[in-house]
Amino acid sequence: MKTSFLLIFTSLLFQIIGLSIITASSNVTCIQRDRRSLLVFKQTLTDTSNLLSTWSGVECCHWQGIGCDRLNGHVVKLDLRSLNFRRRLVGKLSPSLQNLKHLRYLDLSVNQFSGSIPEFMGSFKHLEYLNLTHSGLSGVVPHHLGNLSRLQYLDLSQGPLMDDLDRRISYGYDIGAPRPVIDDLGWVSSLRSLRHLDLSYMDHEHIDWFHPINMLPSLLTLNLASCDINIPSVKVVNFTSLNSLDLSSNLINSTIPVWLSNLTGLMHLNLELNHFHGKIPDFMGMFSALASIDLSTNSFETLMPDTLFNLSSLIHMDLSGNKFSGPIPVNLGLLLRLEDLALGDNQLSGNITLSLGELSKLKTLDLSGNSLVGVLSQTHFTKLKNLNCLMLSENSLALNFSSQWRAPFQLQVLYASSVNIGPQFPKWLQTQTNLQRLDLSNSSISDTIPEWFENILSHILDLDLSNNHIGGKLPRFHFNSSTQILDGISLKLNSNKFEGSLANFPENLLILDLSDNLLSGQVPQTDGAMSPSLQVVNLSKNRFTGNIPVHLCNVLSIQLLDLSQNKFSGRLPGCLGNLTNLQVINLANNTITGVVPSSLGSLIQLNSLHLHNNRIEGGIPLSLQNLTRLVTMDLGKNMFMSSCVISLFGLVKSYLTLEF
């Protein structure tokens, strides 16, 4: 939600600051001095991805990332931003760059340059745009940047970015790698043309940010997220043109400052992850242009502020993670442009206003983790044709839709844990064929899986039907192979009444929890290739039979293996020692025989080992002394030799709970 808005906002800003003046023309002839300077610069770089493969020949104005003035041929644009964090330029910045005297646009972001930001960057007297975010450059930011009197856009940020190719959020740098440091911001006050300033997630030395930035009357965007700043108690500021302000993730302990009232043209306000408290001031209801507000994860303890629900220009509102109380204001229905509404994890109470049904542009609705009551009916959703994410979990709500009702929306996310949905599976779900995340846990369902249910699982990434009374056979899990699975699928069907066998072992899993059911038969085969990211396998409290499935030894990613309280028999397989990521093994309450294999001593991540109530015999291998992280070991009710009790004393540590 926040990322998409900022991308749109930044795109608009590019147009505002007039970057269209930078053009390349087929009729332009490259200035040879500029061409030679670029080639010298190229020679100092390692370009394993051939990002500069077009940098050859006489006409440099046609090279990738280069723009020339269409009147005189001077290089005025150098854009080397990488589109992917794994395809970056590596090396030092050559001093030859300072020969590009006419540069207006310089973007070196998302690369792996080494060394400090060179002081010669302050010599580009025509520069209007400078982006060094995640460039790899480090050291103290040179004060010479204050000489860039025409600069309109400056981004030195180090925060999370969206990878343009695989669409994943990443920081774009190696953890622990050196980053730029700001020791003083006085030089910023000289950038009187500046309209966009982003210093988020930068290292600094408790600088005075307010007074230098207060000298920039043309500033439109100010991003100081995660800069460990405080805010002044002044009432008036000079940067009244500001229309985007981000002070998130600073742990600011304050009421909302009075000087915000000067920013009457504000369009975007992000104050999340701080300790703001007190009342939401009335002047915030006067921000008639405000499109996005984020006050999430703060310390507000007051009634849900009516004043914010009068802002008809709002597109995004996030008030989650506070202690706002009272009912959801009735004037919610006035926010006809609203696309994202997050009110989760507060103390809201009462019924949900029917005016919710007027928000025809709404895409995301999060009301989870409150004390809301009552029934949600079709009327609440009739006009919500754009809704794709609905989060209602942890409230005292019930859904009551006609069996003939056809939902006007296509959900990708439905979280309705602890919402009264049963006793039958809601029939309107069968039209929701784009579902990726579905949580109906503890929702009073006492039904069998309907035939149509398998049809809505083709895109599923997260399915939780736990803590219901669902009976019959498990559905067959055949996931669409075209689904972009980044981290694996989570299946939680535990604490139900499923019976019969597990017909197939689902593929591409992260978590499999079928515990506390009535399942029987042998566990079907799997291997590491089918589920390379599988971390949790919990089949406990069922009626599975046969040997401990040795094919699980091929799934090297498993961290928790719980097969307890079943009817497994046979020997404890030595190949379990291959699972070096294991942290928990629970095989208690089966009929396992044989000895404890010495290979278990290879499980150096193990912190919990439960073999209680089996038929294991022999001694305890000395290799278990290698398990330095072991906190709990339960070997009781087995057939160990009496001498093994003595050998256990070598394993006991001050923090180890030993049950024998």
Disulfide bonds with the S-S distance in Angstrom:
Cys30-Cys60 1.85
Cys61-Cys68 2.08
Cys553-Cys575 2.04
